[in-house]
């Protein structure tokens, strides 16, 4: 009995020993994999820093190499090759690159916004208030690291977080916003900045500074305006879901439209977009020219004196619906709806073949197709002919094909300037379902589009 007990103890000890050995081996393997990953990361980062330093010295060698043309390195080199980028800018950029070795801002990816950010920061080297060597990242979040660096270099006072995005692109518009960023960081008032699209009151300026972090600068300005004239959170978000979020032309009139929305708080915010489309068409859309008794007559807008003064919301909604119904008719030649076509915006469509159905996204390239889409979907997409012709937007039709025929599921509006889906509607302006988005996202990922935060 004692002998059996002894054998049992030995077996247990042997199993425990084997378990300890296997655990130690697994721990050693994990440690080796971690150390190897760290070595590879350091080697990759070191190699990338060398490429960036070389690009500072010889930008032409990287700006036009096929390997780098469409990558962050190629864009980096092209920016340095720009005539505005002189010796002081290159010296400052090299300094920033060295400082950023202690962070993860400079990582080799196809498109790295933070590299653009460093290029833009170096252009303002003469405004730096502090030495970059004294900066160190206090967060592992890369967005916060860049925000911290920008404020260390340029700011004495707090700047809204949504303005950090102005450093991520290299263009003239963002260069202006960078100037605003620096001035706000030095304590200036937003109301005193150059080239503001609208005049801001003190209250509007206050709400501008408190705009949510995911806003763009233009959206924050419109947000501040709506809140400043008495609009609530719901109304402001509704206005931002319309083209007014980025379009500040004819501001005095559109301010009256915003006040109309504020004065009618029970109106569904989903109606803001169709109402703005209707007003824009009636007041600003030029219908072209026609011959009357052998004389060329310029038609102009349908209602050039359209006003929001004492306008009844219920009557306006009926007028919008009547206009939609009119747009759903087929175009009539020789009138304001002359048939026309335009070239593709360059963003390809999409087709997915399943077992029982086919899903496709097709770009609409003529006014006839656009009116037909509006007739089928019962919305006002037919009013976007001029915008499509002027290459401002592109309209796509999402369709499902099965044994019963072709089913039009949704209409998508793509803003070409920033490759963003700015509107997406089903029949009668209904929002898209989760199932619709699951199919559309395949196309979005394939052609590198963005989705506006106001339509999801």
C-alpha positions as CSV (number, residue, x, y, z in Angstrom):
1,X,0.0,0.0,0.0
2,X,2.8,2.3,0.9
3,X,4.7,1.4,-2.3
4,X,1.7,2.4,-4.4
5,X,1.3,5.6,-2.6
6,X,5.0,6.4,-3.2
7,X,4.6,5.7,-7.0
8,X,1.6,8.0,-7.1
9,X,3.6,10.8,-5.4
10,X,6.4,10.3,-7.9
11,X,4.0,10.6,-10.9
12,X,2.5,13.8,-9.5
13,X,5.9,15.3,-9.0
14,X,6.9,14.3,-12.5
15,X,3.8,15.9,-14.0
16,X,4.4,19.1,-12.0
17,X,8.0,19.2,-13.2
18,X,6.9,18.8,-16.8
19,X,4.3,21.5,-16.4
20,X,6.9,23.9,-15.0
21,X,9.3,23.1,-17.8
22,X,6.6,23.7,-20.5
23,X,5.5,26.9,-18.9
24,X,9.1,28.1,-18.7
25,X,9.6,27.2,-22.4
26,X,6.4,29.0,-23.4
27,X,7.4,32.1,-21.4
28,X,10.9,32.0,-23.0
29,X,9.3,31.7,-26.5
30,X,7.0,34.7,-25.8
31,X,9.9,36.8,-24.6
32,X,12.0,35.8,-27.6
33,X,9.2,36.8,-30.0
34,X,8.7,40.1,-28.2
35,X,12.5,40.9,-28.3
36,X,12.5,40.0,-32.0
37,X,9.5,42.2,-32.7
38,X,11.2,45.1,-30.9
39,X,14.4,44.6,-32.9
40,X,12.5,44.5,-36.2
41,X,10.6,47.6,-35.2
42,X,13.7,49.5,-34.3
43,X,15.4,48.4,-37.6
44,X,12.3,49.4,-39.6
45,X,12.0,52.8,-37.8
46,X,15.8,53.4,-38.1
47,X,15.6,52.7,-41.9
48,X,12.6,54.9,-42.3
49,X,14.3,57.8,-40.4
50,X,17.2,57.4,-42.8
51,X,14.9,57.6,-45.8
52,X,13.3,60.8,-44.4
53,X,16.7,62.4,-43.7
54,X,17.7,61.6,-47.2
55,X,14.5,63.0,-48.6
56,X,15.3,66.3,-46.7
57,X,18.6,66.5,-48.6
58,X,17.5,65.1,-51.9
59,X,13.7,65.5,-52.3
60,X,13.7,65.0,-56.1
61,X,15.2,61.6,-55.7
62,X,12.1,60.5,-53.7
63,X,9.3,62.7,-55.1
64,X,9.3,60.9,-58.5
65,X,10.5,57.4,-57.7
66,X,7.7,54.9,-58.6
67,X,8.3,53.1,-55.2
68,X,7.4,56.2,-53.3
69,X,5.2,58.3,-55.6
70,X,1.9,57.7,-53.8
71,X,3.2,57.0,-50.4
72,X,3.8,59.3,-47.4
73,X,7.5,59.5,-48.3
74,X,6.7,60.7,-51.9
75,X,4.2,63.3,-50.6
76,X,6.8,64.3,-48.0
77,X,9.5,64.8,-50.7
78,X,7.1,66.8,-52.9
79,X,6.3,69.1,-50.1
80,X,10.0,69.7,-49.4
81,X,10.6,70.3,-53.1
82,X,8.0,73.1,-53.0
83,X,9.5,76.5,-53.7
84,X,8.2,77.7,-50.2
85,X,10.4,75.1,-48.5
86,X,13.8,76.7,-47.9
87,X,17.0,75.9,-46.0
88,X,15.5,77.0,-42.6
89,X,12.4,74.8,-43.1
90,X,14.6,71.8,-44.0
91,X,16.8,72.4,-41.0
92,X,13.7,72.6,-38.7
93,X,12.1,69.5,-40.3
94,X,15.3,67.5,-39.7
95,X,15.3,68.7,-36.1
96,X,11.6,67.6,-35.7
97,X,12.3,64.2,-37.2
98,X,15.1,63.6,-34.7
99,X,12.9,64.7,-31.8
100,X,10.1,62.4,-33.0
101,X,12.3,59.3,-32.7
102,X,11.1,59.2,-29.1
103,X,7.5,59.0,-30.2
104,X,5.5,57.0,-32.8
105,X,4.6,59.9,-35.0
106,X,6.9,58.9,-37.8
107,X,5.9,55.4,-38.8
108,X,6.2,54.0,-42.3
109,X,2.7,53.6,-43.7
110,X,1.3,54.3,-47.2
111,X,-0.4,57.5,-46.0
112,X,0.9,59.1,-42.8
113,X,-0.9,62.3,-41.8
114,X,1.6,63.0,-39.1
115,X,4.4,63.3,-41.6
116,X,2.4,66.0,-43.3
117,X,1.9,67.5,-39.9
118,X,5.7,67.7,-39.3
119,X,6.2,69.3,-42.7
120,X,3.6,72.0,-41.9
121,X,5.0,72.6,-38.4
122,X,8.4,73.1,-39.9
123,X,7.0,75.8,-42.3
124,X,6.2,77.8,-39.2
125,X,9.6,77.5,-37.6
126,X,9.9,81.2,-37.1
127,X,6.8,81.1,-34.8
128,X,8.1,78.4,-32.5
129,X,8.0,79.6,-28.9
130,X,9.9,76.6,-27.4
131,X,12.8,74.3,-28.3
132,X,11.5,70.9,-29.7
133,X,14.3,69.1,-27.7
134,X,12.4,69.9,-24.5
135,X,9.3,68.0,-25.7
136,X,8.5,64.4,-24.8
137,X,5.3,62.5,-25.4
138,X,3.2,62.0,-22.4
139,X,0.6,59.6,-24.0
140,X,0.7,56.5,-26.1
141,X,-2.1,57.8,-28.3
142,X,-0.5,59.2,-31.6
143,X,-3.2,61.9,-32.0
144,X,-2.4,63.2,-28.5
145,X,1.3,63.0,-29.2
146,X,1.0,65.2,-32.2
147,X,-1.4,67.6,-30.5
148,X,1.1,67.9,-27.6
149,X,4.0,68.6,-30.0
150,X,2.1,71.3,-31.9
151,X,1.1,73.1,-28.7
152,X,4.6,72.8,-27.2
153,X,6.0,74.5,-30.3
154,X,3.3,77.1,-31.0
155,X,0.8,77.7,-28.2
156,X,0.7,79.6,-25.0
157,X,-3.1,79.1,-24.5
158,X,-5.4,76.2,-25.2
159,X,-6.7,75.6,-28.7
160,X,-9.8,73.4,-29.6
161,X,-8.9,69.8,-30.3
162,X,-10.8,69.8,-33.6
163,X,-8.3,72.2,-35.0
164,X,-5.5,69.6,-34.8
165,X,-6.6,68.2,-38.2
166,X,-5.6,71.4,-40.0
167,X,-2.0,70.2,-39.8
168,X,-2.6,66.9,-41.6
169,X,-3.0,68.2,-45.1
170,X,-0.7,70.4,-47.3
171,X,-2.8,72.9,-49.1
172,X,-3.6,76.6,-49.1
173,X,-6.9,76.3,-47.2
174,X,-5.3,74.5,-44.3
175,X,-2.4,76.9,-44.3
176,X,-4.9,79.6,-43.4
177,X,-6.4,77.5,-40.7
178,X,-2.9,76.8,-39.3
179,X,-2.5,80.6,-39.0
180,X,-5.7,80.6,-37.0
181,X,-4.4,77.8,-34.8
182,X,-1.3,79.7,-34.0
183,X,-3.1,83.0,-33.3
184,X,-5.6,81.3,-31.0
185,X,-2.7,79.6,-29.2
186,X,-1.1,83.1,-28.7
187,X,-4.4,84.4,-27.2
188,X,-6.1,86.1,-30.1
189,X,-9.8,86.0,-30.7
190,X,-11.3,83.8,-33.5
191,X,-13.4,86.8,-34.5
192,X,-10.3,88.7,-35.5
193,X,-8.8,86.1,-37.9
194,X,-8.3,86.8,-41.6
195,X,-10.8,85.5,-44.2
196,X,-13.5,84.2,-41.9
197,X,-16.3,83.0,-44.2
198,X,-18.9,84.8,-42.0
199,X,-18.9,87.5,-39.3
200,X,-19.0,86.0,-35.9
201,X,-20.5,87.5,-32.8
202,X,-19.0,87.0,-29.3
203,X,-21.5,84.3,-28.6
204,X,-20.8,82.5,-31.9
205,X,-17.1,82.7,-31.2
206,X,-17.6,81.1,-27.8
207,X,-19.6,78.2,-29.3
208,X,-17.0,77.8,-32.1
209,X,-14.4,77.1,-29.4
210,X,-16.6,74.5,-27.8
211,X,-17.4,72.6,-30.9
212,X,-17.0,68.7,-30.7
213,X,-13.6,67.3,-31.4
214,X,-14.6,65.4,-34.6
215,X,-15.7,68.6,-36.4
216,X,-13.9,70.3,-39.2
217,X,-13.1,74.0,-39.0
218,X,-16.0,74.9,-41.4
219,X,-18.4,72.7,-39.5
220,X,-17.3,74.4,-36.2
221,X,-18.0,77.8,-37.7
222,X,-21.5,76.8,-38.8
223,X,-22.1,75.1,-35.4
224,X,-21.0,78.4,-33.6
225,X,-23.4,80.4,-35.8
226,X,-26.4,78.2,-35.3
227,X,-25.9,78.0,-31.5
228,X,-25.1,81.7,-31.4
229,X,-28.4,82.8,-33.0
230,X,-30.4,80.7,-30.5
231,X,-30.4,77.2,-32.0
232,X,-30.2,74.1,-29.8
233,X,-28.0,71.0,-30.2
234,X,-30.6,69.2,-32.3
235,X,-31.1,72.0,-34.7
236,X,-27.4,72.6,-35.1
237,X,-26.8,69.0,-36.0
238,X,-29.7,69.1,-38.4
239,X,-28.2,72.1,-40.2
240,X,-24.8,70.4,-40.4
241,X,-26.4,67.5,-42.2
242,X,-27.1,69.8,-45.1
243,X,-24.7,71.4,-47.7
244,X,-24.8,74.5,-45.4
245,X,-22.2,72.7,-43.2
246,X,-19.4,73.8,-45.7
247,X,-21.1,76.3,-48.0
248,X,-21.1,79.9,-46.7
249,X,-22.2,81.7,-49.9
250,X,-25.2,84.1,-49.7
251,X,-24.8,83.9,-45.9
252,X,-27.4,86.7,-45.1
253,X,-30.2,84.7,-46.9
254,X,-29.2,81.3,-45.5
255,X,-29.0,82.8,-42.0
256,X,-32.7,83.6,-42.4
257,X,-33.3,79.9,-43.3
258,X,-31.4,78.8,-40.2
259,X,-33.6,81.2,-38.1
260,X,-36.7,79.6,-39.8
261,X,-35.5,76.2,-38.6
262,X,-34.9,77.5,-35.1
263,X,-38.3,79.1,-35.0
264,X,-40.0,75.8,-35.9
265,X,-38.4,73.4,-33.4
266,X,-41.1,70.7,-34.0
267,X,-40.0,70.3,-37.7
268,X,-38.2,67.0,-38.4
269,X,-34.5,67.6,-39.0
270,X,-34.5,65.1,-41.8
271,X,-36.5,67.7,-43.8
272,X,-33.7,70.3,-43.6
273,X,-31.8,68.8,-46.5
274,X,-34.8,68.6,-48.9
275,X,-35.9,72.1,-47.9
276,X,-32.4,73.5,-48.6
277,X,-32.3,71.7,-52.0
278,X,-35.7,73.2,-52.9
279,X,-34.8,76.7,-51.8
280,X,-31.5,76.6,-53.6
281,X,-33.2,75.4,-56.8
282,X,-35.9,78.1,-56.7
283,X,-33.8,81.1,-55.7
284,X,-30.3,80.4,-57.2
285,X,-30.6,77.8,-60.0
286,X,-30.2,79.5,-63.4
287,X,-32.6,77.8,-65.9
288,X,-30.5,78.9,-68.9
289,X,-31.8,80.5,-72.1
290,X,-34.6,79.7,-74.6
291,X,-35.8,81.2,-77.8
292,X,-39.2,83.1,-77.7
293,X,-40.3,84.5,-81.1
294,X,-36.8,84.1,-82.5
295,X,-35.4,86.1,-79.6
296,X,-33.0,84.6,-77.0
297,X,-34.5,85.0,-73.5
298,X,-32.6,84.4,-70.3
299,X,-34.8,82.6,-67.8
300,X,-32.9,83.0,-64.6
301,X,-34.0,81.4,-61.3
302,X,-37.7,80.4,-60.8
303,X,-38.1,82.6,-57.7
304,X,-35.2,85.0,-57.4
305,X,-37.1,87.0,-54.7
306,X,-37.7,83.9,-52.6
307,X,-37.9,85.0,-48.9
308,X,-38.3,83.2,-45.6
309,X,-40.3,86.1,-44.1
310,X,-43.5,84.9,-42.5
311,X,-43.3,81.6,-44.4
312,X,-45.6,78.8,-43.1
313,X,-43.7,75.5,-42.5
314,X,-46.6,73.3,-43.6
315,X,-47.0,75.2,-46.9
316,X,-43.3,75.1,-47.5
317,X,-43.2,71.3,-46.9
318,X,-46.1,70.9,-49.4
319,X,-44.2,73.0,-52.0
320,X,-41.1,70.8,-51.4
321,X,-43.2,67.7,-52.0
322,X,-44.7,69.2,-55.2
323,X,-41.2,70.0,-56.5
324,X,-40.1,66.5,-55.8
325,X,-43.0,65.2,-57.7
326,X,-42.2,67.5,-60.6
327,X,-38.5,66.4,-60.6
328,X,-39.6,62.7,-60.8
329,X,-41.0,63.4,-64.3
330,X,-38.8,62.6,-67.3
331,X,-36.9,65.6,-68.7
332,X,-38.5,67.7,-71.4
333,X,-36.2,68.8,-74.2
334,X,-36.0,72.5,-75.1
335,X,-36.9,73.6,-71.6
336,X,-35.1,74.0,-68.3
337,X,-34.5,70.2,-68.3
338,X,-32.4,69.8,-71.4
339,X,-30.7,66.5,-71.6
340,X,-27.0,66.5,-70.9
341,X,-24.2,64.2,-69.8
342,X,-20.8,64.5,-68.1
343,X,-17.6,62.6,-67.7
344,X,-16.9,60.2,-64.8
345,X,-15.3,61.6,-61.6
346,X,-12.7,58.8,-61.7
347,X,-14.0,56.8,-58.8
348,X,-15.0,53.4,-60.1
349,X,-18.2,51.6,-59.3
350,X,-18.6,48.2,-57.7
351,X,-20.1,44.9,-58.4
352,X,-20.5,41.9,-56.0
353,X,-21.8,38.6,-57.3
354,X,-23.4,36.4,-54.7
355,X,-25.2,33.0,-55.0
356,X,-28.7,34.4,-55.4
357,X,-28.2,38.1,-56.2
358,X,-25.8,40.7,-57.5
359,X,-25.1,44.0,-55.7
360,X,-23.7,46.9,-57.8
361,X,-22.9,50.5,-57.4
362,X,-23.1,52.5,-60.6
363,X,-22.1,56.2,-61.3
364,X,-24.9,58.2,-62.9
365,X,-23.5,60.2,-65.9
366,X,-26.5,62.0,-67.5
367,X,-29.4,64.1,-66.5
368,X,-31.8,61.6,-68.0
369,X,-30.4,58.9,-65.7
370,X,-30.5,61.3,-62.8
371,X,-34.2,62.2,-63.3
372,X,-35.0,58.5,-63.7
373,X,-33.2,57.8,-60.4
374,X,-35.2,60.5,-58.7
375,X,-38.5,59.2,-60.1
376,X,-37.8,55.7,-58.9
377,X,-36.4,56.7,-55.5
378,X,-39.0,59.5,-55.0
379,X,-36.5,62.1,-53.9
380,X,-34.8,65.3,-55.3
381,X,-31.6,63.9,-56.8
382,X,-32.6,65.4,-60.1
383,X,-31.8,68.8,-58.8
384,X,-28.1,68.0,-58.7
385,X,-27.5,68.2,-62.5
386,X,-25.4,71.4,-62.3
387,X,-23.3,70.1,-59.4
388,X,-22.5,66.9,-61.4
389,X,-21.7,68.9,-64.5
390,X,-19.4,71.2,-62.6
391,X,-17.6,68.1,-61.1
392,X,-18.4,69.1,-57.6
393,X,-20.2,65.9,-56.7
394,X,-20.9,62.5,-58.2
395,X,-24.1,60.5,-57.8
396,X,-24.0,56.7,-57.5
397,X,-27.0,54.3,-57.6
398,X,-26.8,51.2,-55.3
399,X,-28.8,48.4,-56.9
400,X,-29.7,44.8,-56.1
401,X,-30.3,42.4,-58.9
402,X,-32.0,39.0,-58.5
403,X,-34.4,36.7,-60.4
404,X,-37.3,39.2,-59.9
405,X,-35.4,42.1,-61.6
406,X,-33.4,45.2,-60.7
407,X,-34.1,46.8,-57.3
408,X,-32.9,50.4,-56.6
409,X,-31.8,50.3,-52.9
410,X,-30.1,53.7,-52.3
411,X,-28.7,56.8,-53.9
412,X,-25.3,58.0,-52.8
413,X,-23.8,61.5,-53.2
414,X,-19.9,61.7,-53.2
415,X,-18.2,65.0,-52.6
416,X,-15.3,64.8,-55.0
417,X,-13.0,67.3,-53.3
418,X,-12.4,65.1,-50.3
419,X,-13.8,61.7,-51.6
420,X,-16.6,61.7,-48.9
421,X,-20.0,60.2,-49.1
422,X,-22.0,63.3,-48.0
423,X,-25.5,62.0,-48.5
424,X,-27.1,58.5,-48.7
425,X,-30.9,58.0,-49.0
426,X,-33.3,55.2,-49.8
427,X,-36.8,55.7,-51.3
428,X,-38.6,58.8,-50.0
429,X,-35.4,60.1,-48.3
430,X,-35.4,57.2,-45.8
431,X,-32.0,56.4,-44.1
432,X,-30.0,53.4,-45.1
433,X,-30.2,50.2,-43.0
434,X,-27.2,48.3,-41.5
435,X,-27.5,45.7,-44.2
436,X,-27.2,48.4,-46.9
437,X,-24.1,49.8,-45.3
438,X,-22.5,46.4,-45.0
439,X,-22.6,46.0,-48.8
440,X,-21.6,49.6,-49.4
441,X,-18.6,49.5,-47.1
442,X,-17.0,46.9,-49.4
443,X,-17.0,49.5,-52.1
444,X,-15.8,52.3,-49.7
445,X,-12.8,50.3,-48.6
446,X,-11.9,49.3,-52.2
447,X,-11.9,52.8,-53.6
448,X,-10.7,54.6,-50.5
449,X,-13.7,56.8,-49.6
450,X,-14.8,58.3,-46.4
451,X,-18.3,58.5,-44.9
452,X,-19.7,61.8,-43.5
453,X,-20.4,61.5,-39.8
454,X,-23.8,63.1,-40.4
455,X,-25.4,60.3,-42.5
456,X,-24.7,57.2,-40.3
